[in-house]
């Protein structure tokens, strides 16, 4: 074990962990820099510089030892031990000042105490091992017992002295500084834990050495390496997963297998020794994981022994780790001497096996989850999906469990597998998460579990907060042939009851065709805060976090096609707040916002062209005056039946067919004029005269009734391929409540030129239910379902060869002539209306061909930033503090580096993982150390 004194261990146990810890602390300091006072910031700087100084000192010391080929000195152990403990105790001592209550916790690293212990404890453990190795040749086991008891007595004396001083101070009515007392308590606690930990590690090492020297005492290793880990896993289970969720059968299998491999005797046969060495290497990451995991808790061992009796099991990972390292080192020396230095390569490859198996399993989960997300949110309407529901169910269980906050003992989530779940979230979820709504949606679509309950519309108009007055500034730019209009709003909270609650202004309004938002501001006190155009998910997450802390944000974003959501918070009683929105528009128009009708565009000073068509390769914008000149065309209605084929029994499906046949008979339908689709996860469509063949070929599937996907696919096909008829959707199902549907189809509002209702025929009730597709309202009950009337539309360029149909409503309109492979120019201009129309055309492509969005959504976000035009993937957000802006940038980077459909983890589950470059540094360091050792 003298190899422990090799200087390279200093880089592993000190330099790398301190780099990670320094990175986490600096991220918090960067946020707090704009919040804390100068005195507290100076304290932060001292701690950062102190940590950097410790790390650099050890780095220089280790480098000097390596170059001079010296071993770690015994004097490093007490120096490193006291320095690290002093830093840790000091940090905890001043934590309330470092992490001020004025700083919102959602901005900062969660469980910083756990990270502090995780990254500093390797140095503490290494210093203890150095002391053990230097003292290895001292007295034996029996002579060490009195010292073990004496070491436990020392901290008890410290606590007794602390108690006496505190009692005397109270009796004498003396005032003792609270910081000093907490500092004294922390030092006493550290002494109580660390002194006996040294002796226990020393005895474990000495006992393992004596055991390994006897070939007939391998059963002792079995007690430590097989029985004790199983007892530890069992105890953790009965303690309600105090140290993490290790209930998987694989933990027991690996623990037993690793213990049995350690019990194998060393053989002189070369092939046998290589095989045993490789097996021990395969299981080494398993015991290394538990050794590192329990390092922060190892000092608690003595108290746990006194309190629980079985607390000695906390030391089991350390004991097994020491045994396994000794056996591996012994095997390595034997093989290098009798074989060659390829033993290092064997060890390196064998150690990679278990991590690679775990990584491969996680990568498979990632692939299945991504395919499910694509099908649920970015489907290819021409593709037939077949998802591995078993793996998806397991993946969703892991994600749901990680979202929970049922803490057991010792700061651990009782459903979490420490660090492994962190790796899972990084690899499978790109450090993000899935909302409860999306998890429920996936379970309904692919697992047919219950009903997907669409979240209620969260729009709440506070009647106390309304627009008091407004001011319009319109300017027509002749060169760009468009208007730029500022709408300045004064919004007031009229709390006549004087309830004293802070209110929120929230409204919705619709933009006409050819109108976009390209700037925003919010007055915060006397300061004008300009809106930041940012990624939409990041902006909404930041807004919701700020609202929960009652600070000042304002936000603008799209909720549907040309529908804007506008929110400002907070408002106190009778408070008036000023905010402004800039519109970029082609023609003057009337904006309906709340109860106000506001005319945008000063036609008195300007008389721009009003009879025109603006056309490019991707869109056609037609003015309301030019629209009147187009030819009129009549569209005839036709039925399109949607039959529920989700996990249906043959009897239930036959009932649906009977309902259909009865309807056909009553209406005396010409079957060739109408259509029918079988709907589950996929949608199969045929002419109504072939409905019998469709259902004869139908097979029960485990998926849900994915009605939303079917309607969108059919409606988009109808929009892109103009016909002389329009569909009237009729659903036939035993239970319409099981249908997977959104609140409304507002995002596809541009495709509905005619009737926008869905009708439902039940198996048992004679009534027909009518559901509006563009609004979130309750259904109407009809006595009968007759075909809606013909619809008059306008054909472009002519009714003989129409390429597009426009609504005959007297309003300007845009039609988008896009396909799946439509190219979009990356060259866009700031505050340019034609660039804004190109941006909108690409949004429409994502709606009509959702499967192309994943590969191209980042380009749309980038173009929105370049043009400063609000898009469906961005939001304008006005923030109060610099710290909020820093967090917005961080969350935006997090979202833009992940999959489009993943969500930001809730603040309660937030976990600050090291940056990828830090993980790469660790990996490269390990490879360099291995290469260096091989060369030596």
ZAMI-280519 format. One record per residue (C-alpha): x, y, z; residue in three letters. Coordinates in steps of 0.02 Angstrom, whole numbers, padded with zeros to 5 digits, always signed. Layout:
N
XYZAla;...
//
This chain:
936
+00000+00000+00000Unk;+00151+00114-00005Unk;+00093+00158-00182Unk;-00032+00270-00092Unk;+00115+00388-00061Unk;+00138+00412-00249Unk;+00118+00597-00291Unk;-00005+00563-00432Unk;-00142+00531-00303Unk;-00134+00715-00253Unk;-00199+00763-00426Unk;-00341+00638-00414Unk;-00400+00668-00235Unk;-00367+00855-00223Unk;-00337+00948-00386Unk;-00483+00880-00488Unk;-00615+00886-00349Unk;-00563+01063-00301Unk;-00576+01119-00483Unk;-00755+01054-00488Unk;-00798+01135-00320Unk;-00719+01299-00372Unk;-00823+01298-00532Unk;-00986+01272-00435Unk;-00944+01407-00306Unk;-00893+01531-00441Unk;-01060+01507-00530Unk;-01148+01556-00368Unk;-01028+01701-00341Unk;-01065+01766-00516Unk;-01250+01778-00471Unk;-01223+01847-00296Unk;-01104+01979-00364Unk;-01255+02086-00409Unk;-01348+02055-00246Unk;-01232+02054-00095Unk;-01148+02201-00010Unk;-00963+02237-00024Unk;-00921+02156+00144Unk;-01004+01991+00099Unk;-00928+01995-00076Unk;-00756+02016+00002Unk;-00793+01863+00108Unk;-00840+01767-00050Unk;-00680+01821-00135Unk;-00578+01764+00014Unk;-00657+01591+00009Unk;-00633+01575-00179Unk;-00453+01632-00168Unk;-00426+01520-00018Unk;-00491+01367-00111Unk;-00386+01412-00262Unk;-00233+01433-00150Unk;-00259+01262-00071Unk;-00279+01180-00240Unk;-00128+01267-00318Unk;-00018+01229-00167Unk;-00058+01044-00179Unk;-00037+01049-00369Unk;+00137+01128-00356Unk;+00183+01010-00215Unk;+00127+00857-00314Unk;+00218+00918-00470Unk;+00378+00944-00371Unk;+00364+00770-00295Unk;+00336+00692-00466Unk;+00484+00780-00546Unk;+00600+00739-00401Unk;+00528+00562-00387Unk;+00487+00581-00203Unk;+00344+00510-00100Unk;+00211+00608-00008Unk;+00281+00660+00160Unk;+00198+00614+00324Unk;+00191+00801+00362Unk;+00071+00826+00216Unk;-00063+00723+00305Unk;-00093+00833+00459Unk;-00065+00991+00357Unk;-00190+00941+00222Unk;-00312+00871+00350Unk;-00315+01027+00458Unk;-00318+01147+00309Unk;-00462+01057+00224Unk;-00563+01041+00385Unk;-00531+01222+00430Unk;-00593+01277+00258Unk;-00747+01167+00269Unk;-00792+01221+00446Unk;-00761+01404+00403Unk;-00871+01395+00249Unk;-01014+01317+00347Unk;-00985+01443+00485Unk;-01010+01590+00366Unk;-01138+01506+00253Unk;-01281+01620+00305Unk;-01180+01771+00251Unk;-01115+01691+00092Unk;-01290+01635+00040Unk;-01391+01784+00097Unk;-01579+01769+00119Unk;-01596+01911-00008Unk;-01533+01794-00145Unk;-01672+01683-00216Unk;-01625+01501-00189Unk;-01680+01451-00364Unk;-01531+01548-00431Unk;-01402+01455-00327Unk;-01328+01281-00312Unk;-01442+01163-00217Unk;-01371+01063-00069Unk;-01205+01155-00069Unk;-01162+01069+00096Unk;-01171+00899+00011Unk;-01057+00957-00131Unk;-00936+01032-00006Unk;-00921+00865+00082Unk;-00913+00766-00080Unk;-00770+00866-00154Unk;-00669+00897+00005Unk;-00688+00725+00082Unk;-00569+00637-00042Unk;-00427+00745+00025Unk;-00477+00705+00205Unk;-00486+00518+00169Unk;-00319+00522+00077Unk;-00235+00611+00224Unk;-00303+00476+00340Unk;-00234+00340+00225Unk;-00064+00426+00221Unk;-00061+00426+00411Unk;-00112+00243+00411Unk;+00024+00192+00287Unk;+00159+00286+00384Unk;+00100+00204+00545Unk;+00077+00032+00466Unk;+00225-00048+00553Unk;+00178+00010+00729Unk;+00094-00095+00863Unk;-00035-00227+00822Unk;-00222-00238+00833Unk;-00238-00268+01020Unk;-00125-00122+01066Unk;-00226-00005+00955Unk;-00390-00030+01048Unk;-00345+00083+01196Unk;-00298+00221+01073Unk;-00465+00199+00984Unk;-00556+00224+01149Unk;-00444+00368+01196Unk;-00476+00454+01029Unk;-00663+00442+01061Unk;-00638+00518+01235Unk;-00550+00673+01168Unk;-00698+00748+01075Unk;-00815+00701+01216Unk;-00704+00806+01329Unk;-00716+00949+01204Unk;-00905+00936+01203Unk;-00906+00931+01394Unk;-00800+01088+01400Unk;-00915+01171+01275Unk;-01067+01123+01380Unk;-00987+01189+01541Unk;-00938+01355+01460Unk;-01111+01376+01385Unk;-01195+01338+01552Unk;-01084+01460+01648Unk;-01116+01593+01518Unk;-01304+01574+01536Unk;-01297+01576+01727Unk;-01183+01727+01729Unk;-01292+01812+01597Unk;-01139+01827+01487Unk;-01152+01857+01300Unk;-01049+01742+01192Unk;-01041+01774+01005Unk;-01154+01650+00913Unk;-01030+01629+00772Unk;-00893+01582+00894Unk;-01003+01453+00979Unk;-01056+01374+00814Unk;-00875+01372+00760Unk;-00824+01286+00922Unk;-00965+01161+00900Unk;-00910+01122+00721Unk;-00730+01091+00776Unk;-00787+00977+00916Unk;-00899+00883+00794Unk;-00756+00862+00671Unk;-00641+00797+00808Unk;-00773+00674+00867Unk;-00788+00604+00693Unk;-00614+00608+00618Unk;-00502+00544+00757Unk;-00589+00375+00772Unk;-00606+00369+00582Unk;-00416+00368+00571Unk;-00399+00221+00687Unk;-00538+00122+00604Unk;-00458+00144+00432Unk;-00291+00096+00506Unk;-00359-00061+00586Unk;-00454-00108+00428Unk;-00295-00092+00326Unk;-00188-00191+00447Unk;-00318-00327+00466Unk;-00337-00344+00277Unk;-00149-00361+00258Unk;-00140-00500+00386Unk;-00289-00586+00306Unk;-00214-00583+00133Unk;-00055-00661+00199Unk;-00149-00818+00249Unk;-00216-00927+00110Unk;-00337-01019+00227Unk;-00427-00864+00291Unk;-00520-00807+00136Unk;-00683-00835+00230Unk;-00642-00677+00329Unk;-00642-00578+00168Unk;-00811-00657+00129Unk;-00882-00587+00291Unk;-00820-00413+00247Unk;-00846-00415+00057Unk;-01005-00520+00040Unk;-01106-00524+00200Unk;-01071-00347+00260Unk;-01121-00259+00095Unk;-01283-00361+00089Unk;-01319-00312+00269Unk;-01284-00132+00224Unk;-01404-00135+00077Unk;-01536-00217+00186Unk;-01512-00089+00325Unk;-01526+00054+00199Unk;-01690-00021+00138Unk;-01762-00028+00314Unk;-01702+00149+00346Unk;-01814+00205+00203Unk;-01669+00226+00080Unk;-01574+00344+00194Unk;-01420+00343+00082Unk;-01512+00329-00085Unk;-01620+00207-00181Unk;-01522+00042-00193Unk;-01675-00071-00203Unk;-01634-00135-00377Unk;-01589-00321-00378Unk;-01432-00276-00476Unk;-01352-00196-00323Unk;-01368-00360-00227Unk;-01305-00460-00376Unk;-01153-00349-00401Unk;-01115-00344-00214Unk;-01119-00534-00199Unk;-01023-00561-00362Unk;-00889-00436-00313Unk;-00870-00515-00140Unk;-00855-00690-00213Unk;-00722-00632-00336Unk;-00624-00556-00193Unk;-00633-00724-00102Unk;-00548-00814-00246Unk;-00372-00867-00194Unk;-00223-00804-00289Unk;-00158-00935-00411Unk;+00013-00953-00490Unk;-00060-01004-00659Unk;-00039-00855-00775Unk;-00203-00870-00871Unk;-00300-00901-00711Unk;-00220-00749-00629Unk;-00261-00640-00780Unk;-00442-00699-00774Unk;-00459-00664-00587Unk;-00372-00495-00608Unk;-00491-00447-00749Unk;-00643-00498-00646Unk;-00584-00393-00499Unk;-00559-00249-00620Unk;-00735-00269-00690Unk;-00812-00250-00517Unk;-00691-00115-00459Unk;-00803+00031-00519Unk;-00944-00042-00414Unk;-00849-00035-00250Unk;-00764+00128-00300Unk;-00937+00204-00323Unk;-00992+00156-00147Unk;-00823+00207-00074Unk;-00840+00383-00148Unk;-01024+00391-00104Unk;-00995+00351+00079Unk;-00841+00461+00099Unk;-00944+00609+00162Unk;-01031+00494+00287Unk;-00879+00395+00346Unk;-00843+00518+00488Unk;-01018+00483+00554Unk;-00973+00302+00582Unk;-00940+00312+00768Unk;-01100+00406+00808Unk;-01198+00282+00702Unk;-01117+00139+00797Unk;-01169+00217+00962Unk;-01343+00262+00900Unk;-01389+00115+00790Unk;-01269-00024+00835Unk;-01254-00072+00650Unk;-01174+00094+00605Unk;-01011+00002+00577Unk;-01082-00042+00406Unk;-01041+00137+00353Unk;-00859+00084+00355Unk;-00889-00070+00246Unk;-00861+00019+00078Unk;-00694+00086+00142Unk;-00642-00085+00207Unk;-00691-00176+00046Unk;-00608-00039-00057Unk;-00444-00062+00038Unk;-00452-00251+00015Unk;-00494-00237-00170Unk;-00356-00111-00204Unk;-00229-00222-00116Unk;-00283-00375-00214Unk;-00279-00280-00379Unk;-00108-00208-00338Unk;-00043-00381-00292Unk;-00112-00454-00455Unk;-00040-00310-00554Unk;+00135-00332-00482Unk;+00128-00520-00516Unk;+00069-00499-00696Unk;+00193-00360-00737Unk;+00333-00469-00670Unk;+00277-00633-00751Unk;+00183-00569-00902Unk;+00216-00391-00965Unk;+00151-00214-00949Unk;-00005-00262-01048Unk;-00078-00294-00875Unk;-00110-00107-00864Unk;-00213-00116-01024Unk;-00309-00267-00958Unk;-00351-00171-00800Unk;-00402-00015-00896Unk;-00517-00112-01015Unk;-00594-00219-00877Unk;-00633-00065-00772Unk;-00725+00011-00922Unk;-00843-00138-00944Unk;-00969-00097-00808Unk;-00977+00090-00848Unk;-00997+00049-01033Unk;-01140-00072-00997Unk;-01227+00061-00894Unk;-01194+00191-01028Unk;-01261+00076-01166Unk;-01419+00044-01065Unk;-01443+00230-01036Unk;-01410+00268-01219Unk;-01544+00142-01269Unk;-01665+00230-01150Unk;-01617+00394-01230Unk;-01653+00329-01405Unk;-01823+00259-01355Unk;-01871+00417-01259Unk;-01820+00529-01404Unk;-01920+00425-01527Unk;-02071+00433-01412Unk;-02050+00622-01392Unk;-02037+00642-01580Unk;-02195+00541-01607Unk;-02290+00634-01471Unk;-02234+00812-01510Unk;-02141+00815-01677Unk;-02220+00672-01775Unk;-02190+00625-01953Unk;-02368+00607-02014Unk;-02315+00488-02152Unk;-02225+00368-02035Unk;-02298+00217-01944Unk;-02225+00214-01767Unk;-02188+00060-01661Unk;-02119+00103-01488Unk;-02041-00016-01360Unk;-02168+00020-01224Unk;-02080-00085-01089Unk;-01919+00017-01096Unk;-02016+00179-01112Unk;-02118+00139-00956Unk;-01959+00106-00857Unk;-01881+00268-00919Unk;-02034+00370-00870Unk;-02033+00290-00697Unk;-01853+00346-00672Unk;-01893+00523-00730Unk;-02047+00535-00621Unk;-01953+00468-00469Unk;-01813+00594-00493Unk;-01939+00735-00496Unk;-01998+00688-00321Unk;-01934+00774-00166Unk;-01967+00640-00035Unk;-01806+00659+00061Unk;-01749+00520+00173Unk;-01607+00545+00296Unk;-01443+00632+00255Unk;-01508+00749+00118Unk;-01540+00607-00006Unk;-01694+00588-00114Unk;-01767+00420-00064Unk;-01805+00382-00248Unk;-01634+00435-00312Unk;-01481+00329-00351Unk;-01346+00455-00304Unk;-01234+00516-00445Unk;-01297+00377-00562Unk;-01463+00467-00582Unk;-01363+00627-00610Unk;-01270+00537-00750Unk;-01437+00471-00814Unk;-01510+00645-00821Unk;-01355+00710-00910Unk;-01350+00572-01041Unk;-01534+00533-01067Unk;-01612+00702-01030Unk;-01471+00822-01077Unk;-01472+00888-00896Unk;-01656+00934-00917Unk;-01821+00851-00871Unk;-01999+00819-00926Unk;-02149+00909-00855Unk;-02283+00808-00767Unk;-02400+00851-00910Unk;-02282+00780-01041Unk;-02253+00622-00939Unk;-02441+00597-00924Unk;-02459+00627-01111Unk;-02327+00497-01154Unk;-02407+00371-01036Unk;-02577+00399-01117Unk;-02513+00388-01295Unk;-02396+00239-01282Unk;-02449+00146-01124Unk;-02635+00183-01132Unk;-02630+00219-00946Unk;-02782+00316-00892Unk;-02830+00477-00975Unk;-02714+00615-01026Unk;-02784+00760-00927Unk;-02743+00916-01023Unk;-02692+01052-00902Unk;-02829+01180-00878Unk;-02807+01343-00967Unk;-02702+01444-00845Unk;-02761+01610-00916Unk;-02833+01712-00773Unk;-02882+01892-00807Unk;-02868+01990-00644Unk;-03016+02108-00649Unk;-02925+02231-00535Unk;-02784+02264-00661Unk;-02830+02350-00823Unk;-02764+02471-00953Unk;-02790+02648-00887Unk;-02735+02740-01044Unk;-02619+02722-01192Unk;-02516+02818-01319Unk;-02478+02767-01500Unk;-02324+02819-01599Unk;-02334+02759-01781Unk;-02205+02787-01915Unk;-02211+02726-02095Unk;-02044+02677-02172Unk;-02059+02703-02359Unk;-01901+02609-02404Unk;-01951+02454-02305Unk;-02135+02480-02351Unk;-02197+02441-02175Unk;-02253+02524-02014Unk;-02162+02529-01849Unk;-02279+02572-01707Unk;-02247+02593-01521Unk;-02395+02560-01407Unk;-02362+02635-01235Unk;-02479+02568-01101Unk;-02516+02633-00927Unk;-02586+02487-00826Unk;-02666+02514-00656Unk;-02721+02402-00513Unk;-02884+02468-00441Unk;-02898+02374-00276Unk;-03053+02457-00205Unk;-03064+02329-00064Unk;-02883+02368-00016Unk;-02841+02184+00004Unk;-02656+02221-00006Unk;-02619+02073-00119Unk;-02498+02090-00263Unk;-02588+02068-00429Unk;-02534+02016-00603Unk;-02587+02091-00768Unk;-02620+01952-00892Unk;-02706+01964-01060Unk;-02716+01889-01234Unk;-02733+01975-01401Unk;-02725+01922-01583Unk;-02610+01994-01716Unk;-02672+02014-01895Unk;-02579+01941-02043Unk;-02417+02031-02080Unk;-02398+02099-01903Unk;-02256+02056-01784Unk;-02183+02111-01616Unk;-02003+02171-01625Unk;-01971+02264-01461Unk;-02034+02281-01283Unk;-01995+02375-01123Unk;-02055+02385-00943Unk;-02030+02529-00821Unk;-01956+02463-00657Unk;-01963+02611-00540Unk;-01885+02754-00636Unk;-01781+02637-00743Unk;-01832+02581-00917Unk;-01792+02395-00932Unk;-01779+02342-01112Unk;-01854+02172-01152Unk;-01731+02032-01187Unk;-01775+01920-01333Unk;-01735+01745-01270Unk;-01780+01563-01294Unk;-01961+01536-01243Unk;-01946+01392-01118Unk;-01802+01476-01027Unk;-01896+01642-01021Unk;-02056+01562-00952Unk;-01957+01466-00821Unk;-01867+01623-00763Unk;-02031+01723-00761Unk;-02118+01593-00652Unk;-01971+01585-00531Unk;-01967+01775-00515Unk;-02154+01788-00488Unk;-02140+01664-00343Unk;-02016+01785-00260Unk;-02125+01937-00298Unk;-02003+02036-00404Unk;-02032+02134-00565Unk;-02041+02039-00730Unk;-02142+02064-00889Unk;-02159+01940-01032Unk;-02230+01925-01209Unk;-02244+01761-01305Unk;-02351+01666-01432Unk;-02484+01547-01366Unk;-02554+01498-01536Unk;-02553+01554-01716Unk;-02545+01746-01707Unk;-02609+01741-01527Unk;-02501+01834-01399Unk;-02496+01811-01210Unk;-02442+01967-01113Unk;-02403+01969-00926Unk;-02334+02098-00804Unk;-02303+02072-00617Unk;-02326+02136-00482Unk;-02456+02271-00450Unk;-02497+02341-00279Unk;-02652+02441-00234Unk;-02681+02588-00354Unk;-02509+02564-00431Unk;-02487+02622-00611Unk;-02351+02539-00714Unk;-02293+02588-00886Unk;-02244+02465-01021Unk;-02227+02470-01210Unk;-02234+02354-01360Unk;-02169+02391-01535Unk;-02262+02318-01684Unk;-02193+02290-01858Unk;-02341+02283-01980Unk;-02380+02295-02165Unk;-02548+02384-02153Unk;-02638+02490-02022Unk;-02753+02387-01911Unk;-02860+02392-01755Unk;-02787+02301-01605Unk;-02916+02227-01487Unk;-02835+02214-01316Unk;-02945+02190-01164Unk;-03089+02312-01187Unk;-02989+02434-01292Unk;-02989+02452-01481Unk;-02826+02537-01528Unk;-02790+02595-01706Unk;-02610+02567-01757Unk;-02546+02659-01911Unk;-02562+02847-01942Unk;-02649+02853-02111Unk;-02677+03042-02095Unk;-02491+03079-02112Unk;-02453+02934-02227Unk;-02545+02857-02377Unk;-02453+02696-02419Unk;-02507+02576-02555Unk;-02658+02473-02502Unk;-02695+02363-02653Unk;-02552+02239-02674Unk;-02486+02061-02660Unk;-02318+02028-02576Unk;-02250+01863-02638Unk;-02092+01760-02613Unk;-02048+01578-02642Unk;-02116+01532-02469Unk;-02267+01644-02438Unk;-02403+01753-02516Unk;-02464+01907-02421Unk;-02620+01986-02496Unk;-02691+02152-02436Unk;-02873+02165-02388Unk;-02911+02278-02537Unk;-02826+02162-02661Unk;-02913+02013-02585Unk;-03082+02078-02642Unk;-03031+02055-02825Unk;-03002+01866-02810Unk;-03122+01738-02884Unk;-03249+01658-02767Unk;-03258+01469-02749Unk;-03383+01359-02655Unk;-03315+01218-02546Unk;-03431+01070-02513Unk;-03428+00980-02343Unk;-03389+00794-02328Unk;-03387+00678-02179Unk;-03224+00609-02115Unk;-03253+00474-01983Unk;-03120+00440-01850Unk;-03139+00269-01767Unk;-03056+00231-01600Unk;-02941+00080-01623Unk;-02842+00098-01461Unk;-02826-00069-01372Unk;-03004-00111-01424Unk;-03082-00281-01399Unk;-03166-00356-01552Unk;-03338-00334-01471Unk;-03309-00148-01440Unk;-03243-00121-01616Unk;-03397-00208-01687Unk;-03507-00086-01591Unk;-03414+00059-01671Unk;-03443-00018-01843Unk;-03630-00038-01805Unk;-03642+00146-01752Unk;-03556+00194-01915Unk;-03669+00084-02022Unk;-03824+00152-01938Unk;-03767+00330-01971Unk;-03729+00289-02154Unk;-03901+00212-02173Unk;-03993+00357-02091Unk;-03903+00487-02196Unk;-03906+00381-02355Unk;-03726+00429-02388Unk;-03635+00405-02551Unk;-03487+00308-02480Unk;-03362+00359-02614Unk;-03382+00544-02568Unk;-03329+00525-02387Unk;-03178+00457-02291Unk;-03139+00356-02137Unk;-02983+00332-02027Unk;-02935+00202-01899Unk;-02847+00296-01757Unk;-02729+00237-01620Unk;-02546+00289-01614Unk;-02553+00290-01804Unk;-02689+00343-01924Unk;-02744+00240-02075Unk;-02861+00327-02198Unk;-02967+00254-02339Unk;-03123+00299-02436Unk;-03282+00262-02339Unk;-03332+00126-02462Unk;-03181+00025-02401Unk;-03221+00036-02215Unk;-03251-00153-02198Unk;-03079-00196-02267Unk;-03003-00067-02149Unk;-03077-00146-01993Unk;-03050-00325-02049Unk;-02864-00285-02057Unk;-02864-00189-01891Unk;-02769-00269-01746Unk;-02784-00222-01562Unk;-02635-00115-01509Unk;-02571-00065-01336Unk;-02570+00120-01379Unk;-02692+00258-01333Unk;-02822+00349-01438Unk;-02706+00482-01512Unk;-02843+00588-01591Unk;-02741+00749-01592Unk;-02609+00678-01708Unk;-02741+00611-01828Unk;-02837+00776-01840Unk;-02678+00877-01865Unk;-02614+00761-02001Unk;-02780+00767-02095Unk;-02805+00954-02073Unk;-02629+00997-02132Unk;-02650+00885-02284Unk;-02812+00977-02323Unk;-02722+01146-02308Unk;-02574+01099-02419Unk;-02680+01016-02555Unk;-02826+01133-02596Unk;-02984+01037-02645Unk;-03163+01080-02683Unk;-03221+00998-02521Unk;-03181+01020-02336Unk;-03184+00887-02198Unk;-03313+00873-02059Unk;-03232+00766-01924Unk;-03344+00638-01837Unk;-03272+00532-01695Unk;-03344+00361-01652Unk;-03280+00290-01488Unk;-03348+00202-01332Unk;-03270+00340-01225Unk;-03221+00508-01297Unk;-03141+00555-01130Unk;-03000+00434-01171Unk;-02953+00532-01327Unk;-02785+00620-01319Unk;-02824+00799-01365Unk;-02753+00974-01331Unk;-02854+01116-01255Unk;-02880+01181-01431Unk;-02802+01182-01604Unk;-02760+01367-01601Unk;-02586+01332-01670Unk;-02669+01269-01831Unk;-02794+01411-01845Unk;-02722+01460-02016Unk;-02779+01292-02089Unk;-02964+01312-02046Unk;-03050+01406-02186Unk;-03220+01338-02142Unk;-03310+01239-02006Unk;-03196+01214-01855Unk;-03296+01090-01751Unk;-03272+00908-01704Unk;-03422+00794-01681Unk;-03436+00640-01571Unk;-03552+00489-01587Unk;-03567+00380-01432Unk;-03604+00193-01434Unk;-03756+00210-01322Unk;-03822+00389-01323Unk;-03921+00454-01473Unk;-03859+00633-01446Unk;-03716+00710-01545Unk;-03584+00815-01457Unk;-03503+00963-01544Unk;-03329+01020-01490Unk;-03253+01185-01552Unk;-03075+01153-01609Unk;-03009+01331-01598Unk;-03076+01374-01425Unk;-03067+01300-01251Unk;-03252+01282-01209Unk;-03374+01147-01157Unk;-03459+01044-01294Unk;-03634+01077-01360Unk;-03766+00939-01374Unk;-03854+00915-01541Unk;-04004+00808-01582Unk;-03937+00765-01753Unk;-03782+00787-01858Unk;-03817+00865-02026Unk;-03682+00921-02144Unk;-03633+01103-02116Unk;-03670+01226-02256Unk;-03559+01260-02406Unk;-03418+01383-02376Unk;-03372+01525-02493Unk;-03184+01557-02509Unk;-03070+01657-02623Unk;-02954+01568-02747Unk;-02779+01625-02791Unk;-02724+01655-02928Unk;-02887+01597-03010Unk;-03030+01478-02978Unk;-02982+01371-03129Unk;-02807+01331-03064Unk;-02809+01375-02879Unk;-02646+01362-02783Unk;-02720+01428-02621Unk;-02885+01474-02541Unk;-02912+01629-02433Unk;-03052+01667-02310Unk;-03184+01784-02376Unk;-03181+01896-02222Unk;-03118+02064-02285Unk;-02952+02050-02192Unk;-02773+02039-02256Unk;-02706+01861-02254Unk;-02547+01760-02279Unk;-02537+01590-02363Unk;-02380+01487-02345Unk;-02322+01381-02491Unk;-02202+01267-02399Unk;-02157+01083-02410Unk;-02055+00963-02305Unk;-01893+01004-02395Unk;-01925+01190-02420Unk;-01758+01282-02400Unk;-01750+01443-02299Unk;-01620+01578-02323Unk;-01509+01609-02171Unk;-01486+01791-02222Unk;-01614+01894-02127Unk;-01617+02078-02082Unk;-01654+02164-01917Unk;-01827+02244-01901Unk;-01870+02193-02080Unk;-02048+02140-02120Unk;-02002+02023-02263Unk;-01875+01936-02151Unk;-02013+01921-02020Unk;-02128+01839-02148Unk;-01989+01717-02194Unk;-01970+01680-02009Unk;-02156+01645-01996Unk;-02151+01534-02149Unk;-02020+01425-02064Unk;-02131+01415-01909Unk;-02272+01355-02021Unk;-02157+01222-02093Unk;-02126+01158-01916Unk;-02314+01148-01888Unk;-02351+01060-02052Unk;-02199+00946-02047Unk;-02157+00933-01861Unk;-02021+00802-01886Unk;-01907+00931-01968Unk;-01916+01046-01816Unk;-01790+00950-01710Unk;-01651+00974-01837Unk;-01693+01156-01878Unk;-01769+01238-01724Unk;-01604+01314-01670Unk;-01589+01405-01836Unk;-01763+01479-01810Unk;-01714+01539-01635Unk;-01555+01615-01706Unk;-01652+01705-01844Unk;-01774+01772-01715Unk;-01626+01845-01619Unk;-01553+01919-01779Unk;-01714+02001-01837Unk;-01771+02047-01658Unk;-01941+01980-01710Unk;-02039+01877-01584Unk;-02068+01698-01644Unk;-02159+01546-01579Unk;-01994+01484-01502Unk;-01943+01647-01417Unk;-02010+01771-01291Unk;-01980+01951-01242Unk;-01937+01959-01057Unk;-01903+02116-00954Unk;-01802+02083-00796Unk;-01765+02187-00643Unk;-01591+02132-00587Unk;-01426+02082-00667Unk;-01432+01917-00571Unk;-01595+01872-00658Unk;-01515+01909-00827Unk;-01368+01797-00785Unk;-01487+01655-00742Unk;-01584+01684-00903Unk;-01424+01665-01004Unk;-01379+01505-00911Unk;-01551+01427-00932Unk;-01555+01477-01115Unk;-01387+01392-01146Unk;-01454+01237-01056Unk;-01611+01231-01164Unk;-01523+01265-01328Unk;-01400+01123-01297Unk;-01538+00994-01267Unk;-01679+00913-01362Unk;-01819+01030-01414Unk;-01957+00939-01320Unk;-01865+00922-01153Unk;-01909+01040-01012Unk;-01811+01135-00882Unk;-01809+01043-00716Unk;-01916+01122-00580Unk;-01819+01230-00459Unk;-01854+01108-00318Unk;-01763+00971-00411Unk;-01625+01082-00476Unk;-01453+01002-00471Unk;-01297+01091-00528Unk;-01192+00969-00625Unk;-01011+01004-00676Unk;-00987+01075-00848Unk;-00942+00955-00987Unk;-00767+01026-01005Unk;-00731+00984-00822Unk;-00787+00804-00849Unk;-00676+00798-01004Unk;-00529+00860-00899Unk;-00558+00718-00776Unk;-00566+00588-00915Unk;-00409+00654-01001Unk;-00318+00660-00834Unk;-00357+00478-00801Unk;-00296+00429-00975Unk;-00136+00530-00954Unk;-00101+00452-00784Unk;-00128+00278-00854Unk;-00014+00315-01003Unk;+00119+00388-00888Unk;+00112+00237-00774Unk;+00125+00120-00924Unk;+00278+00212-00989Unk;+00362+00197-00820Unk;
//
